Amino acid sequence: MRILEARFHDEKTSGPFIIVGHVYCDGPRAVIKPARDELERPDVQPIAPMVEKLRYLVQKSKPYPFEGLRGLRSNFWSFVEIEGDKA
């Protein structure tokens, strides 16, 4: 199983990206786990709409979500492969 860290880059602020969650990819199957740390931080914008957008992006990346998300060209989103013990 491969894991992608979903990052949202807000163009309105020059601050760091927001980790929206992790996408666990196993062939055509993908499971999203929202990032709890970001859910509890009051200094970042609400994450729920970003999680919904992430779900949409995962759905549109089928039949191979790992490859589809890694190939996505966006000013707002990036998907970085991470090791299993970091997720």
N, CA, C and O atoms as CSV, one atom per row, in Angstrom:
chain,resi,resn,atom,element,x,y,z
A,1,MET,N,N,0.841,-1.168,0.000
A,1,MET,CA,C,0.000,0.000,0.000
A,1,MET,C,C,0.894,1.241,0.000
A,1,MET,O,O,1.901,1.305,0.705
A,2,ARG,N,N,0.497,2.220,-0.807
A,2,ARG,CA,C,1.256,3.466,-0.900
A,2,ARG,C,C,0.435,4.588,-0.279
A,2,ARG,O,O,-0.794,4.589,-0.350
A,3,ILE,N,N,1.129,5.535,0.326
A,3,ILE,CA,C,0.455,6.607,1.043
A,3,ILE,C,C,0.877,7.960,0.478
A,3,ILE,O,O,2.061,8.238,0.290
A,4,LEU,N,N,-0.132,8.791,0.212
A,4,LEU,CA,C,0.115,10.152,-0.233
A,4,LEU,C,C,-0.329,11.134,0.842
A,4,LEU,O,O,-1.397,10.971,1.434
A,5,GLU,N,N,0.473,12.134,1.092
A,5,GLU,CA,C,0.082,13.219,1.979
A,5,GLU,C,C,-0.516,14.312,1.101
A,5,GLU,O,O,0.148,14.825,0.200
A,6,ALA,N,N,-1.771,14.666,1.365
A,6,ALA,CA,C,-2.468,15.689,0.590
A,6,ALA,C,C,-2.223,17.049,1.243
A,6,ALA,O,O,-2.560,17.268,2.406
A,7,ARG,N,N,-1.632,17.948,0.472
A,7,ARG,CA,C,-1.286,19.272,0.987
A,7,ARG,C,C,-2.026,20.355,0.201
A,7,ARG,O,O,-2.083,20.327,-1.028
A,8,PHE,N,N,-2.586,21.302,0.939
A,8,PHE,CA,C,-3.266,22.437,0.316
A,8,PHE,C,C,-2.394,23.673,0.511
A,8,PHE,O,O,-1.956,23.977,1.620
A,9,HIS,N,N,-2.155,24.373,-0.587
A,9,HIS,CA,C,-1.332,25.585,-0.569
A,9,HIS,C,C,-2.256,26.772,-0.799
A,9,HIS,O,O,-2.835,26.917,-1.876
A,10,ASP,N,N,-2.391,27.615,0.209
A,10,ASP,CA,C,-3.286,28.770,0.127
A,10,ASP,C,C,-2.534,29.940,-0.482
A,10,ASP,O,O,-1.558,30.428,0.087
A,11,GLU,N,N,-2.993,30.385,-1.641
A,11,GLU,CA,C,-2.302,31.482,-2.314
A,11,GLU,C,C,-2.508,32.823,-1.607
A,11,GLU,O,O,-1.768,33.774,-1.860
A,12,LYS,N,N,-3.499,32.906,-0.730
A,12,LYS,CA,C,-3.765,34.161,-0.016
A,12,LYS,C,C,-2.732,34.433,1.071
A,12,LYS,O,O,-2.481,35.581,1.436
A,13,THR,N,N,-2.144,33.369,1.575
A,13,THR,CA,C,-1.115,33.530,2.604
A,13,THR,C,C,0.177,32.931,2.085
A,13,THR,O,O,0.160,31.979,1.304
A,14,SER,N,N,1.253,33.468,2.504
A,14,SER,CA,C,2.538,32.914,2.070
A,14,SER,C,C,3.070,31.936,3.112
A,14,SER,O,O,4.237,31.544,3.080
A,15,GLY,N,N,2.193,31.551,4.036
A,15,GLY,CA,C,2.581,30.631,5.094
A,15,GLY,C,C,2.743,29.214,4.578
A,15,GLY,O,O,2.667,28.960,3.376
A,16,PRO,N,N,2.968,28.299,5.503
A,16,PRO,CA,C,3.173,26.896,5.101
A,16,PRO,C,C,1.888,26.271,4.568
A,16,PRO,O,O,0.793,26.795,4.769
A,17,PHE,N,N,2.044,25.167,3.901
A,17,PHE,CA,C,0.885,24.432,3.388
A,17,PHE,C,C,0.126,23.808,4.550
A,17,PHE,O,O,0.637,23.694,5.664
A,18,ILE,N,N,-1.095,23.411,4.263
A,18,ILE,CA,C,-1.948,22.736,5.240
A,18,ILE,C,C,-2.015,21.266,4.851
A,18,ILE,O,O,-2.326,20.943,3.705
A,19,ILE,N,N,-1.730,20.378,5.785
A,19,ILE,CA,C,-1.883,18.949,5.518
A,19,ILE,C,C,-3.353,18.618,5.717
A,19,ILE,O,O,-3.865,18.661,6.836
A,20,VAL,N,N,-4.027,18.289,4.622
A,20,VAL,CA,C,-5.462,18.003,4.660
A,20,VAL,C,C,-5.706,16.579,5.121
A,20,VAL,O,O,-6.671,16.318,5.841
A,21,GLY,N,N,-4.856,15.664,4.721
A,21,GLY,CA,C,-5.027,14.273,5.122
A,21,GLY,C,C,-4.067,13.370,4.384
A,21,GLY,O,O,-3.147,13.822,3.703
A,22,HIS,N,N,-4.307,12.079,4.539
A,22,HIS,CA,C,-3.498,11.067,3.871
A,22,HIS,C,C,-4.410,10.192,3.031
A,22,HIS,O,O,-5.523,9.853,3.433
A,23,VAL,N,N,-3.915,9.836,1.861
A,23,VAL,CA,C,-4.654,8.971,0.950
A,23,VAL,C,C,-3.900,7.654,0.867
A,23,VAL,O,O,-2.762,7.604,0.400
A,24,TYR,N,N,-4.544,6.593,1.324
A,24,TYR,CA,C,-3.968,5.251,1.303
A,24,TYR,C,C,-4.415,4.580,0.016
A,24,TYR,O,O,-5.602,4.310,-0.168
A,25,CYS,N,N,-3.478,4.314,-0.865
A,25,CYS,CA,C,-3.775,3.788,-2.197
A,25,CYS,C,C,-3.316,2.333,-2.312
A,25,CYS,O,O,-2.184,1.984,-1.976
A,26,ASP,N,N,-4.219,1.518,-2.791
A,26,ASP,CA,C,-3.920,0.111,-3.047
A,26,ASP,C,C,-4.535,-0.234,-4.391
A,26,ASP,O,O,-5.685,-0.666,-4.468
A,27,GLY,N,N,-3.750,-0.038,-5.460
A,27,GLY,CA,C,-4.277,-0.242,-6.806
A,27,GLY,C,C,-5.407,0.739,-7.079
A,27,GLY,O,O,-5.208,1.947,-6.953
A,28,PRO,N,N,-6.591,0.249,-7.451
A,28,PRO,CA,C,-7.707,1.145,-7.748
A,28,PRO,C,C,-8.450,1.641,-6.497
A,28,PRO,O,O,-9.343,2.482,-6.593
A,29,ARG,N,N,-8.081,1.127,-5.357
A,29,ARG,CA,C,-8.764,1.488,-4.111
A,29,ARG,C,C,-8.008,2.599,-3.398
A,29,ARG,O,O,-6.778,2.593,-3.355
A,30,ALA,N,N,-8.757,3.565,-2.832
A,30,ALA,CA,C,-8.144,4.664,-2.084
A,30,ALA,C,C,-9.009,4.991,-0.875
A,30,ALA,O,O,-10.234,5.074,-0.970
A,31,VAL,N,N,-8.348,5.174,0.262
A,31,VAL,CA,C,-9.031,5.527,1.508
A,31,VAL,C,C,-8.411,6.829,2.012
A,31,VAL,O,O,-7.190,6.966,2.071
A,32,ILE,N,N,-9.272,7.780,2.374
A,32,ILE,CA,C,-8.817,9.079,2.874
A,32,ILE,C,C,-8.933,9.117,4.385
A,32,ILE,O,O,-9.958,8.746,4.957
A,33,LYS,N,N,-7.859,9.575,5.025
A,33,LYS,CA,C,-7.889,9.809,6.474
A,33,LYS,C,C,-7.543,11.277,6.699
A,33,LYS,O,O,-6.399,11.677,6.483
A,34,PRO,N,N,-8.520,12.093,7.132
A,34,PRO,CA,C,-8.228,13.510,7.388
A,34,PRO,C,C,-7.166,13.670,8.468
A,34,PRO,O,O,-7.037,12.831,9.360
A,35,ALA,N,N,-6.412,14.754,8.376
A,35,ALA,CA,C,-5.349,15.041,9.339
A,35,ALA,C,C,-5.946,15.644,10.600
A,35,ALA,O,O,-6.495,16.746,10.568
A,36,ARG,N,N,-5.844,14.943,11.683
A,36,ARG,CA,C,-6.417,15.408,12.953
A,36,ARG,C,C,-5.722,16.647,13.500
A,36,ARG,O,O,-6.377,17.532,14.052
A,37,ASP,N,N,-4.404,16.720,13.355
A,37,ASP,CA,C,-3.682,17.884,13.874
A,37,ASP,C,C,-4.235,19.176,13.288
A,37,ASP,O,O,-4.404,20.165,14.002
A,38,GLU,N,N,-4.514,19.167,12.002
A,38,GLU,CA,C,-5.026,20.366,11.344
A,38,GLU,C,C,-6.462,20.658,11.767
A,38,GLU,O,O,-6.878,21.816,11.790
A,39,LEU,N,N,-7.218,19.620,12.101
A,39,LEU,CA,C,-8.603,19.830,12.530
A,39,LEU,C,C,-8.671,20.588,13.852
A,39,LEU,O,O,-9.636,21.304,14.118
A,40,GLU,N,N,-7.652,20.426,14.665
A,40,GLU,CA,C,-7.666,21.011,16.007
A,40,GLU,C,C,-6.936,22.345,16.104
A,40,GLU,O,O,-6.899,22.942,17.180
A,41,ARG,N,N,-6.368,22.817,15.029
A,41,ARG,CA,C,-5.618,24.077,15.084
A,41,ARG,C,C,-6.532,25.252,14.761
A,41,ARG,O,O,-7.090,25.312,13.665
A,42,PRO,N,N,-6.696,26.182,15.691
A,42,PRO,CA,C,-7.573,27.332,15.450
A,42,PRO,C,C,-6.978,28.369,14.504
A,42,PRO,O,O,-7.698,29.230,13.998
A,43,ASP,N,N,-5.666,28.295,14.261
A,43,ASP,CA,C,-5.013,29.312,13.436
A,43,ASP,C,C,-5.083,29.015,11.938
A,43,ASP,O,O,-4.590,29.813,11.141
A,44,VAL,N,N,-5.675,27.900,11.535
A,44,VAL,CA,C,-5.809,27.583,10.117
A,44,VAL,C,C,-7.275,27.628,9.722
A,44,VAL,O,O,-8.170,27.502,10.557
A,45,GLN,N,N,-7.494,27.810,8.440
A,45,GLN,CA,C,-8.866,27.870,7.972
A,45,GLN,C,C,-9.546,26.516,8.144
A,45,GLN,O,O,-8.877,25.485,8.225
A,46,PRO,N,N,-10.880,26.520,8.201
A,46,PRO,CA,C,-11.604,25.247,8.385
A,46,PRO,C,C,-11.200,24.226,7.320
A,46,PRO,O,O,-11.092,24.548,6.137
A,47,ILE,N,N,-10.982,23.006,7.765
A,47,ILE,CA,C,-10.462,21.966,6.880
A,47,ILE,C,C,-11.573,21.149,6.193
A,47,ILE,O,O,-11.322,20.520,5.166
A,48,ALA,N,N,-12.780,21.153,6.740
A,48,ALA,CA,C,-13.854,20.312,6.189
A,48,ALA,C,C,-14.086,20.542,4.695
A,48,ALA,O,O,-14.210,19.562,3.961
A,49,PRO,N,N,-14.151,21.779,4.208
A,49,PRO,CA,C,-14.328,21.956,2.757
A,49,PRO,C,C,-13.163,21.401,1.945
A,49,PRO,O,O,-13.354,20.926,0.826
A,50,MET,N,N,-11.962,21.460,2.505
A,50,MET,CA,C,-10.797,20.919,1.800
A,50,MET,C,C,-10.849,19.395,1.742
A,50,MET,O,O,-10.433,18.796,0.750
A,51,VAL,N,N,-11.355,18.771,2.794
A,51,VAL,CA,C,-11.495,17.310,2.795
A,51,VAL,C,C,-12.512,16.902,1.732
A,51,VAL,O,O,-12.320,15.900,1.042
A,52,GLU,N,N,-13.579,17.663,1.597
A,52,GLU,CA,C,-14.575,17.361,0.555
A,52,GLU,C,C,-13.954,17.492,-0.836
A,52,GLU,O,O,-14.202,16.657,-1.706
A,53,LYS,N,N,-13.162,18.519,-1.046
A,53,LYS,CA,C,-12.479,18.690,-2.327
A,53,LYS,C,C,-11.494,17.554,-2.556
A,53,LYS,O,O,-11.354,17.079,-3.683
A,54,LEU,N,N,-10.807,17.111,-1.505
A,54,LEU,CA,C,-9.893,15.979,-1.620
A,54,LEU,C,C,-10.651,14.732,-2.045
A,54,LEU,O,O,-10.184,13.986,-2.905
A,55,ARG,N,N,-11.806,14.501,-1.457
A,55,ARG,CA,C,-12.625,13.344,-1.870
A,55,ARG,C,C,-12.966,13.419,-3.362
A,55,ARG,O,O,-12.913,12.415,-4.073
A,56,TYR,N,N,-13.309,14.600,-3.812
A,56,TYR,CA,C,-13.617,14.800,-5.228
A,56,TYR,C,C,-12.392,14.484,-6.098
A,56,TYR,O,O,-12.506,13.790,-7.108
A,57,LEU,N,N,-11.228,14.995,-5.703
A,57,LEU,CA,C,-10.015,14.752,-6.477
A,57,LEU,C,C,-9.660,13.270,-6.529
A,57,LEU,O,O,-9.228,12.773,-7.569
A,58,VAL,N,N,-9.838,12.569,-5.429
A,58,VAL,CA,C,-9.573,11.132,-5.398
A,58,VAL,C,C,-10.531,10.406,-6.340
A,58,VAL,O,O,-10.120,9.526,-7.096
A,59,GLN,N,N,-11.802,10.777,-6.290
A,59,GLN,CA,C,-12.807,10.151,-7.164
A,59,GLN,C,C,-12.459,10.369,-8.641
A,59,GLN,O,O,-12.575,9.450,-9.451
A,60,LYS,N,N,-12.034,11.588,-8.985
A,60,LYS,CA,C,-11.709,11.913,-10.374
A,60,LYS,C,C,-10.404,11.269,-10.832
A,60,LYS,O,O,-10.155,11.173,-12.034
A,61,SER,N,N,-9.576,10.830,-9.903
A,61,SER,CA,C,-8.286,10.252,-10.275
A,61,SER,C,C,-8.363,8.758,-10.572
A,61,SER,O,O,-7.361,8.145,-10.942
A,62,LYS,N,N,-9.538,8.173,-10.414
A,62,LYS,CA,C,-9.692,6.747,-10.686
A,62,LYS,C,C,-9.531,6.479,-12.170
A,62,LYS,O,O,-9.842,7.368,-12.963
A,63,PRO,N,N,-9.072,5.324,-12.596
A,63,PRO,CA,C,-8.999,4.067,-11.876
A,63,PRO,C,C,-7.708,3.867,-11.087
A,63,PRO,O,O,-7.592,2.886,-10.352
A,64,TYR,N,N,-6.742,4.762,-11.219
A,64,TYR,CA,C,-5.484,4.618,-10.487
A,64,TYR,C,C,-5.218,5.901,-9.696
A,64,TYR,O,O,-4.503,6.787,-10.163
A,65,PRO,N,N,-5.800,5.994,-8.493
A,65,PRO,CA,C,-5.706,7.237,-7.734
A,65,PRO,C,C,-4.284,7.672,-7.384
A,65,PRO,O,O,-3.994,8.868,-7.392
A,66,PHE,N,N,-3.395,6.734,-7.079
A,66,PHE,CA,C,-2.030,7.124,-6.729
A,66,PHE,C,C,-1.391,7.881,-7.892
A,66,PHE,O,O,-0.880,8.987,-7.715
A,67,GLU,N,N,-1.421,7.294,-9.051
A,67,GLU,CA,C,-0.811,7.904,-10.228
A,67,GLU,C,C,-1.537,9.178,-10.629
A,67,GLU,O,O,-0.907,10.168,-11.003
A,68,GLY,N,N,-2.859,9.153,-10.550
A,68,GLY,CA,C,-3.644,10.321,-10.928
A,68,GLY,C,C,-3.379,11.521,-10.042
A,68,GLY,O,O,-3.228,12.639,-10.533
A,69,LEU,N,N,-3.320,11.296,-8.741
A,69,LEU,CA,C,-3.066,12.401,-7.816
A,69,LEU,C,C,-1.632,12.912,-7.934
A,69,LEU,O,O,-1.399,14.119,-7.876
A,70,ARG,N,N,-0.675,12.006,-8.100
A,70,ARG,CA,C,0.720,12.429,-8.249
A,70,ARG,C,C,0.920,13.239,-9.526
A,70,ARG,O,O,1.794,14.104,-9.584
A,71,GLY,N,N,0.115,12.962,-10.546
A,71,GLY,CA,C,0.240,13.676,-11.816
A,71,GLY,C,C,-0.582,14.952,-11.890
A,71,GLY,O,O,-0.516,15.670,-12.887
A,72,LEU,N,N,-1.348,15.245,-10.864
A,72,LEU,CA,C,-2.202,16.437,-10.862
A,72,LEU,C,C,-1.352,17.707,-10.871
A,72,LEU,O,O,-0.421,17.848,-10.078
A,73,ARG,N,N,-1.677,18.606,-11.757
A,73,ARG,CA,C,-0.982,19.898,-11.827
A,73,ARG,C,C,-1.925,20.954,-11.262
A,73,ARG,O,O,-2.959,21.263,-11.853
A,74,SER,N,N,-1.553,21.498,-10.117
A,74,SER,CA,C,-2.409,22.460,-9.425
A,74,SER,C,C,-1.546,23.450,-8.654
A,74,SER,O,O,-0.484,23.102,-8.139
A,75,ASN,N,N,-2.023,24.690,-8.586
A,75,ASN,CA,C,-1.351,25.695,-7.763
A,75,ASN,C,C,-1.738,25.547,-6.299
A,75,ASN,O,O,-1.086,26.115,-5.423
A,76,PHE,N,N,-2.797,24.788,-6.030
A,76,PHE,CA,C,-3.336,24.684,-4.678
A,76,PHE,C,C,-3.042,23.354,-3.993
A,76,PHE,O,O,-2.912,23.303,-2.770
A,77,TRP,N,N,-2.936,22.286,-4.765
A,77,TRP,CA,C,-2.789,20.947,-4.201
A,77,TRP,C,C,-1.468,20.313,-4.593
A,77,TRP,O,O,-0.983,20.497,-5.709
A,78,SER,N,N,-0.889,19.562,-3.660
A,78,SER,CA,C,0.244,18.703,-3.983
A,78,SER,C,C,0.073,17.398,-3.209
A,78,SER,O,O,-0.524,17.369,-2.133
A,79,PHE,N,N,0.606,16.333,-3.774
A,79,PHE,CA,C,0.494,15.002,-3.185
A,79,PHE,C,C,1.888,14.390,-3.130
A,79,PHE,O,O,2.525,14.152,-4.156
A,80,VAL,N,N,2.345,14.143,-1.902
A,80,VAL,CA,C,3.704,13.679,-1.676
A,80,VAL,C,C,3.657,12.279,-1.077
A,80,VAL,O,O,2.976,12.046,-0.079
A,81,GLU,N,N,4.380,11.354,-1.689
A,81,GLU,CA,C,4.428,9.997,-1.157
A,81,GLU,C,C,5.229,9.997,0.152
A,81,GLU,O,O,6.303,10.593,0.237
A,82,ILE,N,N,4.692,9.327,1.152
A,82,ILE,CA,C,5.363,9.234,2.455
A,82,ILE,C,C,5.449,7.770,2.859
A,82,ILE,O,O,4.767,6.911,2.299
A,83,GLU,N,N,6.295,7.507,3.834
A,83,GLU,CA,C,6.416,6.157,4.368
A,83,GLU,C,C,5.251,5.878,5.304
A,83,GLU,O,O,4.687,6.801,5.892
A,84,GLY,N,N,4.894,4.620,5.442
A,84,GLY,CA,C,3.741,4.225,6.248
A,84,GLY,C,C,3.788,4.650,7.693
A,84,GLY,O,O,2.740,4.951,8.266
A,85,ASP,N,N,4.951,4.690,8.312
A,85,ASP,CA,C,5.018,5.018,9.721
A,85,ASP,C,C,4.928,6.519,9.993
A,85,ASP,O,O,4.871,6.923,11.154
A,86,LYS,N,N,4.914,7.348,8.964
A,86,LYS,CA,C,4.796,8.796,9.127
A,86,LYS,C,C,3.355,9.268,9.052
A,86,LYS,O,O,3.055,10.396,9.441
A,87,ALA,N,N,2.465,8.431,8.561
A,87,ALA,CA,C,1.069,8.835,8.366
A,87,ALA,C,C,0.271,8.718,9.642
A,87,ALA,O,O,-0.923,9.019,9.653
